[in-house]
Amino acid sequence: MKIIIAGAGEVGTHLARLLSKENHDIVVIDPYRSRLEALDSSCNLLTLIGAATSFSVLKDAGIAKCDLFISVTQEENSNLMACCIAKSLGAKRTVARIDNYEYMRPENRDFFTKAGVDSMIYPELLAAKEILKSLEHSWTRNWLEIHNGKLIVVGVKIRENSRLAGLQLKNISMSGHDFHISAIKRHHETIIPRGNDYILANDIIYVTTTLQHLDTLREDCGKSEQPIKKVMIMGGSRIAVRLTTLAESKYKFSILDIDRDRCGYLAERCPDASIIHGDARDTDTLIEENIAETDAFIALSDSSESNILTSLIAKDYGVSKTVAEVENIQFISEAETLNIGTIINKKLLASSKIFQMMLDSDTETSKFMALADADVAEIEAKKGSKVTRGMVKDLNLSHDMTIAGLIRNGEGMLVKGDTVIREGDSVVVFCLSGAIHKVERLFR
C-alpha cells in the first residue's frame, strides 16, 4: 500500500515509524528538514520537504497512486485543505487530523466527504472516550469491546492476591476457565504466551472473554468494581473539556488548572464542573480540595512526568482509580510498572484508528487497538484464506501472534487449538508491533 503522511510532528513521526515496519510504501512530507532527517536515518521510507497544501509537492510525492493520504500537521485547516487537494489529484482515501468537535457531528459529515475528506481523526475525542471507558470499568487498565460487546478484551494488572498469580497457562486452560490470556506485559517486554508460560505477580495480562464470564474473570484477577462518582482532573486541556461534555452528569467533576485565564474559559465550556485555580502538583492544594474523598484522579497536563508523579501521589492518598496522559512513548513502559491505573497516549489512539482503516474494516463495529509494543486487531476471514484451512493448532502461527476469539453468526466465542475458522468469521488477533502484515497475509 502506498501511504503519504503530511506532517512529521509527534503523531506523524509515530505513524511513519509504525507503518514503515509493515512493509508499506511510505512518503512523509514536512516543511522542516530537521524533522525529516531523523526519519531518513531510522526508517525505511522516503521524505519530501515542502507543504502538503502544495499541488506540486503532492504530485512529486506520487499522490496519483496513493492508497491512503494522512494529514496530521498541527494546523487543522491545513490538514483539511491538504486532503481536499490530495483527493482531487487521485488519492483513494484521505484522513485529516482535526481539533474541532463540530466537524465530527453527523449532520456536517457530508460537507467534508463531498470536499474530499473521507475520514477525520480528533485525538482528544478518542482520548476522552478512552478515559470514560476506564471510569466505567475501573478494575481494568484497558477495555475494548468487539462487535458491541460480543467479545471483551481487558488489560489487568495481576497482584499477589490474584488466583491467577503463579499459574501456568496450560493448567488454566485445563481447568475450564472461559477466557483466553492473549498477551502478557512483564517489566518492559510484551509476551505472546504459550501453554508453558506462567502468570506472575505484577504482570499486566491482556485477556479475551465473553460478557457473561466477565465477573468470574474479575474475581480471578483479585479485583473489585469500585463505583466512581467524584472525579478530579489536573489540567484543563481539550481532553478535559471533551470528557466532561461526553460524561454529562454521570460524574461530579472538578478541574484544577494553574492558568487563571484558562480557568475562565473552562467555566464557560464546562458549566457542570467545579473549576479550581491551583497547581495539582502541590500536595497542599490536593489536600485542600479533598483528594482523599475523590474516587478517580485524571492527570492531563502537558507534562508526562507531572502526570505520572501526581497520579502516584493521588494513589498515596487513597484514590482508587488514576488515569495519566503519557505522550512520551518511551515513558509508557516505565509508567505501566508503577501504581497507575490507565495510561492514555493520543499517538497510540490515532494510530489505532488509522490501522483500523487500513485493514479495510467494513463496519463501525470493527476494532483495532495499538498498545505500546503490541496490537489487537479484528479481521474478517476471507474465502480461501490460509487461516481457514485447518484447525488453529495446525496453522503454524509465528510466536509473535495469537488468535484469541471470533464472532460467528453474531455470537462471540473463544478460540481453542481445535477451532476451525470459517469464511466470514470476525477474528480477534494479538500480535507484537511490526507483525500485523503477517496477520493480514493469513486472512487474505
C-alpha positions as CSV (number, residue, x, y, z in Angstrom):
1,M,0.0,0.0,0.0
2,K,1.3,3.5,-0.9
3,I,0.8,5.9,2.0
4,I,1.6,9.6,2.2
5,I,1.8,11.2,5.6
6,A,1.7,15.0,5.8
7,G,3.3,16.3,9.0
8,A,6.4,14.9,10.8
9,G,5.4,16.1,14.2
10,E,4.8,13.6,17.1
11,V,1.7,11.9,15.6
12,G,3.1,11.8,12.0
13,T,6.5,10.5,13.1
14,H,5.0,7.8,15.3
15,L,2.7,6.7,12.4
16,A,5.6,6.7,10.0
17,R,7.7,4.5,12.2
18,L,4.9,2.1,12.8
19,L,3.8,1.8,9.2
20,S,7.4,1.5,7.8
21,K,7.7,-1.7,9.9
22,E,4.7,-3.1,8.0
23,N,6.5,-3.0,4.6
24,H,4.3,-0.3,3.1
25,D,5.5,2.3,0.6
26,I,5.7,5.4,2.8
27,V,6.3,9.1,1.9
28,V,6.4,11.7,4.7
29,I,6.0,15.4,3.8
30,D,7.1,18.3,6.1
31,P,8.4,21.8,5.6
32,Y,11.2,21.3,8.1
33,R,14.3,19.4,7.1
34,S,15.3,18.8,10.7
35,R,12.1,16.8,11.4
36,L,12.6,14.6,8.4
37,E,16.3,13.8,8.9
38,A,15.6,11.6,12.0
39,L,13.1,9.6,9.9
40,D,15.5,9.3,7.0
41,S,18.2,7.7,9.2
42,S,16.0,5.3,11.1
43,C,13.1,4.2,8.9
44,N,12.6,2.5,5.5
45,L,10.7,5.3,3.9
46,L,11.0,8.4,1.7
47,T,10.8,12.0,2.8
48,L,10.0,15.2,1.0
49,I,10.5,18.8,2.1
50,G,7.5,21.0,1.4
51,A,4.0,21.9,2.3
52,A,1.2,19.3,1.9
53,T,-1.1,22.0,0.5
54,S,1.2,22.4,-2.5
55,F,-0.1,20.8,-5.7
56,S,3.5,20.3,-7.0
57,V,4.7,18.8,-3.7
58,L,1.9,16.3,-3.6
59,K,2.5,15.4,-7.3
60,D,6.2,14.8,-6.5
61,A,5.2,12.5,-3.6
62,G,3.2,10.3,-6.1
63,I,-0.3,11.4,-4.9
64,A,-1.9,10.0,-8.1
65,K,-1.0,6.4,-7.0
66,C,-1.7,7.0,-3.2
67,D,-3.9,4.5,-1.4
68,L,-4.1,6.4,1.8
69,F,-3.3,10.1,2.4
70,I,-3.0,11.1,6.1
71,S,-2.6,14.8,7.1
72,V,-1.6,15.2,10.8
73,T,0.1,18.6,10.9
74,Q,-0.7,20.9,13.9
75,E,-2.8,23.1,11.7
76,E,-6.4,21.8,11.3
77,N,-7.2,24.0,8.3
78,S,-4.0,22.8,6.5
79,N,-5.0,19.2,7.1
80,L,-8.4,19.7,5.7
81,M,-7.1,21.6,2.7
82,A,-4.4,19.0,2.0
83,C,-6.9,16.2,2.0
84,C,-9.2,18.1,-0.5
85,I,-6.2,18.7,-2.8
86,A,-4.9,15.1,-2.4
87,K,-8.4,13.7,-3.3
88,S,-8.6,15.9,-6.4
89,L,-5.2,14.6,-7.5
90,G,-6.1,10.9,-7.2
91,A,-5.7,9.8,-3.6
92,K,-8.0,6.9,-3.0
93,R,-8.7,7.7,0.7
94,T,-7.9,10.7,2.8
95,V,-7.7,11.3,6.6
96,A,-7.4,14.6,8.4
97,R,-6.5,15.3,12.0
98,I,-8.8,18.0,13.4
99,D,-9.3,19.9,16.6
100,N,-13.0,21.0,16.2
101,Y,-15.6,18.6,17.5
102,E,-18.3,20.4,15.4
103,Y,-16.8,18.8,12.3
104,M,-17.4,15.3,13.7
105,R,-21.2,15.8,14.0
106,P,-23.2,13.5,11.6
107,E,-25.0,16.5,10.1
108,N,-21.7,18.0,9.0
109,R,-20.0,14.9,7.6
110,D,-21.5,15.1,4.1
111,F,-19.9,18.5,3.6
112,F,-16.4,17.2,4.2
113,T,-16.9,14.0,2.3
114,K,-18.0,15.9,-0.8
115,A,-15.0,18.2,-0.3
116,G,-12.6,15.2,-0.4
117,V,-12.1,14.5,3.3
118,D,-13.0,10.8,3.7
119,S,-12.3,10.5,7.5
120,M,-11.3,12.8,10.3
121,I,-9.4,12.0,13.5
122,Y,-9.8,14.0,16.6
123,P,-7.2,12.6,19.1
124,E,-8.6,14.5,22.0
125,L,-12.0,13.0,21.5
126,L,-10.5,9.5,21.2
127,A,-8.7,10.1,24.5
128,A,-11.8,11.3,26.2
129,K,-13.8,8.2,25.1
130,E,-10.9,6.0,26.4
131,I,-11.0,7.7,29.8
132,L,-14.7,7.3,30.0
133,K,-14.3,3.6,29.5
134,S,-11.7,3.4,32.2
135,L,-14.1,5.1,34.6
136,E,-16.9,2.8,33.7
137,H,-14.7,-0.3,34.2
138,S,-12.4,0.9,37.0
139,W,-10.8,-2.5,37.7
140,T,-9.2,-2.7,34.2
141,R,-6.3,-0.8,32.6
142,N,-7.6,-1.3,29.1
143,W,-11.1,-2.1,27.8
144,L,-12.0,-3.0,24.3
145,E,-15.5,-4.2,23.1
146,I,-15.7,-6.3,19.9
147,H,-18.9,-6.2,18.0
148,N,-20.9,-4.3,20.6
149,G,-19.7,-6.4,23.5
150,K,-19.9,-9.9,21.9
151,L,-16.2,-10.3,22.9
152,I,-14.4,-8.2,25.5
153,V,-10.6,-7.6,25.7
154,V,-9.3,-6.3,29.0
155,G,-5.9,-5.3,30.3
156,V,-5.5,-6.1,34.1
157,K,-2.5,-5.8,36.4
158,I,-2.1,-9.0,38.5
159,R,-1.3,-8.6,42.2
160,E,-0.3,-11.1,44.8
161,N,-3.9,-11.7,45.8
162,S,-4.9,-12.9,42.4
163,R,-5.9,-16.6,41.9
164,L,-4.0,-16.5,38.6
165,A,-0.7,-15.4,40.1
166,G,1.9,-18.3,39.8
167,L,-0.3,-20.4,37.5
168,Q,0.8,-22.0,34.2
169,L,-1.3,-21.2,31.2
170,K,-1.9,-24.8,30.1
171,N,-3.2,-25.6,33.6
172,I,-5.6,-22.6,33.4
173,S,-6.9,-23.9,30.1
174,M,-7.4,-27.4,31.5
175,S,-9.4,-26.0,34.5
176,G,-12.1,-24.8,32.1
177,H,-11.8,-21.1,32.5
178,D,-13.8,-19.2,29.9
179,F,-11.1,-16.6,28.9
180,H,-8.1,-16.5,26.7
181,I,-4.9,-14.9,28.0
182,S,-3.6,-13.3,24.8
183,A,-0.6,-11.2,25.9
184,I,1.5,-10.6,29.0
185,K,3.3,-7.4,29.7
186,R,6.2,-8.1,32.1
187,H,8.6,-5.4,33.1
188,H,9.4,-3.8,29.7
189,E,8.6,-6.7,27.4
190,T,5.3,-7.9,25.9
191,I,5.0,-11.7,25.5
192,I,2.6,-13.6,23.3
193,P,2.3,-16.5,25.7
194,R,2.1,-20.3,25.1
195,G,1.0,-23.1,27.3
196,N,4.3,-23.4,29.2
197,D,4.3,-19.7,30.3
198,Y,3.4,-18.6,33.8
199,I,1.5,-15.6,35.1
200,L,3.5,-13.7,37.7
201,A,2.5,-11.1,40.2
202,N,2.9,-7.5,38.7
203,D,2.3,-8.8,35.2
204,I,-0.2,-6.9,33.1
205,I,-2.3,-9.5,31.3
206,Y,-4.5,-8.9,28.2
207,V,-7.4,-11.2,28.3
208,T,-10.2,-12.0,25.8
209,T,-13.5,-13.2,27.2
210,T,-17.3,-13.0,26.7
211,L,-19.6,-10.7,28.7
212,Q,-21.2,-13.4,30.7
213,H,-17.8,-14.6,32.1
214,L,-16.5,-11.1,32.9
215,D,-17.4,-11.2,36.6
216,T,-15.6,-14.5,37.0
217,L,-12.5,-13.1,35.3
218,R,-12.6,-10.0,37.6
219,E,-12.7,-12.2,40.7
220,D,-9.9,-14.5,39.4
221,C,-7.8,-11.4,38.9
222,G,-8.4,-10.4,42.5
223,K,-10.2,-7.2,41.5
224,S,-13.4,-5.5,42.6
225,E,-15.5,-2.9,40.8
226,Q,-15.2,0.4,42.5
227,P,-18.0,2.8,41.8
228,I,-16.8,6.2,40.5
229,K,-18.7,9.4,41.4
230,K,-16.2,12.2,42.3
231,V,-13.5,12.8,39.6
232,M,-10.6,15.3,39.9
233,I,-8.8,16.4,36.8
234,M,-5.4,18.0,36.6
235,G,-5.1,20.3,33.6
236,G,-8.0,21.9,31.7
237,S,-6.9,20.6,28.3
238,R,-9.1,19.9,25.3
239,I,-9.4,16.3,26.5
240,A,-10.8,17.5,29.9
241,V,-13.4,19.7,28.1
242,R,-14.4,16.8,25.8
243,L,-14.5,14.4,28.7
244,T,-16.8,16.5,30.9
245,T,-19.1,17.1,27.9
246,L,-19.4,13.4,27.0
247,A,-19.9,12.3,30.5
248,E,-22.7,14.9,31.0
249,S,-24.0,14.5,34.6
250,K,-22.7,11.0,35.2
251,Y,-19.8,12.1,37.4
252,K,-19.1,15.1,39.6
253,F,-16.0,16.7,38.1
254,S,-13.5,19.2,39.5
255,I,-10.8,20.6,37.2
256,L,-7.6,22.1,38.6
257,D,-5.6,24.4,36.3
258,I,-2.7,26.6,37.1
259,D,-3.6,29.2,34.4
260,R,-6.2,31.7,35.6
261,D,-7.3,32.7,32.1
262,R,-7.8,29.0,31.2
263,C,-10.0,28.6,34.3
264,G,-12.2,31.4,33.0
265,Y,-12.5,29.6,29.7
266,L,-13.3,26.3,31.4
267,A,-16.0,27.9,33.5
268,E,-17.8,28.7,30.3
269,R,-17.2,25.4,28.5
270,C,-17.7,23.1,31.4
271,P,-20.6,24.6,33.4
272,D,-21.4,21.5,35.4
273,A,-17.8,21.1,36.6
274,S,-16.1,22.8,39.5
275,I,-13.2,24.9,38.2
276,I,-10.3,25.5,40.6
277,H,-7.4,27.8,40.0
278,G,-4.5,25.9,41.5
279,D,-1.5,23.6,41.0
280,A,-2.3,19.9,41.4
281,R,1.4,19.2,41.7
282,D,1.2,20.8,45.1
283,T,0.1,18.3,47.8
284,D,-1.3,21.1,49.9
285,T,-3.7,22.0,47.1
286,L,-4.7,18.4,46.7
287,I,-5.4,18.1,50.4
288,E,-7.4,21.4,50.4
289,E,-9.5,20.1,47.5
290,N,-10.3,16.8,49.4
291,I,-8.2,14.4,47.3
292,A,-8.8,11.7,49.9
293,E,-12.5,11.8,49.1
294,T,-12.0,11.6,45.4
295,D,-12.8,8.3,43.5
296,A,-10.8,9.0,40.4
297,F,-7.9,11.3,39.6
298,I,-7.1,12.1,35.9
299,A,-3.8,13.8,35.0
300,L,-4.0,15.7,31.7
301,S,-1.2,18.3,31.9
302,D,1.3,18.9,29.1
303,S,4.0,17.1,31.1
304,S,4.1,13.3,31.1
305,E,6.4,13.4,34.1
306,S,4.0,15.6,36.1
307,N,1.1,13.4,35.1
308,I,2.8,10.2,36.3
309,L,4.0,11.8,39.6
310,T,0.7,13.3,40.5
311,S,-1.1,10.1,39.8
312,L,1.2,8.3,42.2
313,I,0.5,11.0,44.8
314,A,-3.2,10.5,44.3
315,K,-2.8,6.8,44.9
316,D,-0.9,7.5,48.1
317,Y,-4.0,9.5,49.3
318,G,-6.3,6.5,48.6
319,V,-7.7,7.4,45.2
320,S,-8.9,4.0,43.8
321,K,-8.7,4.9,40.1
322,T,-6.0,7.0,38.4
323,V,-5.5,7.9,34.7
324,A,-2.4,9.6,33.3
325,E,-1.8,11.1,29.9
326,V,1.7,10.0,28.9
327,E,2.6,11.3,25.5
328,N,6.3,10.3,25.6
329,I,6.2,6.8,24.1
330,Q,9.4,5.9,25.9
331,F,7.8,6.6,29.3
332,I,4.8,4.3,28.8
333,S,6.6,1.1,29.6
334,E,8.0,2.6,32.8
335,A,4.7,4.1,33.8
336,E,2.9,0.8,33.4
337,T,5.2,-0.8,36.0
338,L,4.1,1.8,38.5
339,N,0.9,2.0,40.6
340,I,-1.0,3.9,37.9
341,G,-4.3,2.6,36.6
342,T,-4.7,3.6,33.0
343,I,-2.2,5.2,30.6
344,I,-3.6,7.5,27.8
345,N,-1.5,8.3,24.7
346,K,-3.0,10.3,21.8
347,K,-0.5,8.9,19.3
348,L,-1.4,5.3,20.0
349,L,-5.1,6.2,19.8
350,A,-4.7,7.9,16.5
351,S,-2.6,5.1,15.1
352,S,-5.3,2.6,16.3
353,K,-7.9,4.5,14.2
354,I,-5.7,4.6,11.1
355,F,-4.7,0.9,11.3
356,Q,-8.4,0.1,11.5
357,M,-9.0,2.0,8.3
358,M,-6.1,0.2,6.6
359,L,-7.5,-3.2,7.5
360,D,-10.5,-2.4,5.3
361,S,-13.0,-2.8,8.1
362,D,-16.4,-2.8,6.6
363,T,-18.4,-1.8,9.7
364,E,-18.1,0.6,12.5
365,T,-18.1,-2.3,15.0
366,S,-14.7,-3.5,13.8
367,K,-11.8,-2.6,16.2
368,F,-8.1,-2.1,16.3
369,M,-6.1,-1.2,19.5
370,A,-2.5,-0.2,19.4
371,L,-0.6,-0.8,22.6
372,A,2.9,0.5,23.3
373,D,4.5,-2.6,21.6
374,A,1.7,-4.8,20.6
375,D,-1.6,-4.6,18.6
376,V,-5.1,-6.1,18.9
377,A,-6.9,-6.4,15.6
378,E,-10.3,-7.7,14.5
379,I,-10.1,-9.1,10.9
380,E,-12.6,-10.9,8.8
381,A,-11.5,-14.2,7.4
382,K,-11.8,-14.2,3.6
383,K,-12.8,-17.2,1.4
384,G,-9.8,-19.5,0.8
385,S,-7.5,-17.6,3.2
386,K,-4.8,-19.6,5.0
387,V,-6.4,-19.1,8.3
388,T,-9.5,-21.1,7.2
389,R,-7.6,-24.2,6.0
390,G,-7.4,-26.2,9.2
391,M,-7.5,-26.2,13.0
392,V,-5.8,-23.3,14.7
393,K,-3.2,-25.6,16.3
394,D,-2.1,-26.8,12.8
395,L,-1.7,-23.3,11.3
396,N,1.9,-22.9,12.5
397,L,1.4,-19.4,13.7
398,S,4.6,-17.5,14.4
399,H,5.4,-16.8,18.0
400,D,4.6,-13.1,17.7
401,M,0.9,-13.6,17.3
402,T,-2.1,-15.5,18.7
403,I,-5.7,-15.9,17.8
404,A,-7.9,-15.1,20.8
405,G,-11.6,-15.2,19.8
406,L,-14.1,-14.8,17.0
407,I,-17.6,-13.6,16.1
408,R,-19.6,-16.1,14.2
409,N,-23.3,-15.5,13.3
410,G,-23.4,-12.6,15.7
411,E,-22.1,-14.6,18.7
412,G,-18.7,-14.3,20.4
413,M,-16.7,-17.4,21.2
414,L,-13.1,-18.1,22.3
415,V,-10.6,-19.9,20.1
416,K,-9.0,-23.2,21.1
417,G,-6.5,-25.4,19.4
418,D,-9.2,-27.5,17.7
419,T,-11.2,-24.4,16.5
420,V,-11.6,-24.2,12.7
421,I,-12.0,-20.6,11.5
422,R,-14.6,-20.2,8.7
423,E,-15.1,-17.7,5.9
424,G,-16.8,-14.6,7.3
425,D,-15.7,-15.0,10.9
426,S,-14.6,-11.8,12.5
427,V,-11.4,-12.9,14.3
428,V,-9.5,-11.2,17.2
429,V,-5.8,-11.4,16.8
430,F,-3.0,-10.2,19.2
431,C,0.4,-9.6,17.7
432,L,3.6,-7.8,18.6
433,S,4.3,-4.5,16.9
434,G,5.6,-4.9,13.3
435,A,3.8,-8.2,12.8
436,I,0.4,-7.0,11.6
437,H,1.4,-7.6,8.0
438,K,1.9,-11.3,8.8
439,V,-1.6,-11.4,10.2
440,E,-3.0,-9.7,7.2
441,R,-1.5,-12.4,4.9
442,L,-3.2,-15.1,6.9
443,F,-6.6,-13.6,6.3
444,R,-6.4,-12.7,2.6
